[in-house]
């Protein structure tokens, strides 16, 4: 039951991701409609079988304030493809400030990258240019919808048509 369900607002814009049990309750109580189910599995009780939700749409429009992507270690790693932005390895990842904090570098999306311990130590208190260690990707702040679309793993294929509507809307 560790699967996630994409929740769409009444206007089909993506507003969140929830657990399967939460999505099932919303559909069962008729607060949401099932748009896409996972045809590989079912929710079963002793006497009944229900589709496993993958995408649901709320019946009532919910006014949601702007939702950004939380700045945390896991999301930086996801954005950078779970690999070091200097050498490309996937082992022993840490966070690196592109402009070191000691030189006024901020802790934000545009200054944090995933780096292996070796590259992070080698770069030290220098900028990538000074250390002659160019970044393979430029750090950026992802939007909520693009983050869901690009970093949601296997669910991305099922969610893609619904998220492309949210991007263009």
C-alpha positions, -999 to +999 in steps of 0.1 A: +000+000+000+030+023-003+016+035-036+007+072-042-023+087-059-024+119-079-052+142-066-066+167-092-088+197-084-123+200-099-106+219-128-082+190-135-051+208-121-028+187-099-030+198-063-014+170-043-004+133-039-020+111-013-019+075-001-042+048-016-063+045+016-070+083+017-079+083-020-102+053-016-120+070+013-125+102-008-139+081-037-160+059-014-176+090+003-183+105-031-160+135-025-139+125-055-142+106-087-118+078-099-102+088-132-076+062-135-071+029-116-042+005-114-053-024-134-026-047-120-041-047-085-073-044-066-084-034-031-101-064-016-124-070+014-139-103+025-168-099+002-159-072-023-132-060-047-126-023-056-103-007-081-070+006-068-069+044-074-040+060-093-056+093-103-087+109-086-105+142-092-122+162-065-159+170-071-157+204-053-131+230-064-106+236-035-087+269-035-051+260-028-025+286-022+007+284-044+024+252-036+061+250-040+085+220-038+100+216-003+137+222-002+152+191+014+179+166+009+158+140-009+143+166-033+177+179-042+189+144-049+158+137-070+163+169-090+199+160-097+191+124-107+206+109-076+241+114-089+270+138-083+268+169-105+306+169-108+316+133-116+283+115-121+288+088-094+258+076-074+278+067-043+280+085-010+260+116-019+260+147+002+248+183-004+272+209-017+268+247-018+279+258-052+290+292-037+303+281-003+284+294+028+316+310+041+316+333+010+279+343+014+263+314-004+227+308+005+209+275+013+184+276-016+175+256-048+199+277-069+229+271-047+225+235-035+236+204-056+241+167-050+278+158-048+297+127-037+319+130-006+351+128-027+341+157-050+327+178-022+359+174-003+380+182-034+360+213-041+363+225-005+358+262+000+361+271-037+336+278-065+334+252-092+354+275-115+382+279-090+383+242-083+381+235-121+351+212-115+324+223-139+288+215-130+272+189-154+237+205-146+228+240-135+208+240-102+173+253-104+140+255-084+115+230-099+078+239-099+054+216-081+038+201-113+071+196-131+085+180-100+056+156-098+059+149-136+096+144-138+105+128-104+075+106-095+091+074-107+069+047-122+037+066-115+048+092-140+036+073-170+001+070-156+000+106-143+016+122-174-016+131-193-031+147-162+001+166-154+005+180-189-029+197-185-017+213-153+014+226-169-004+242-198-033+256-176 
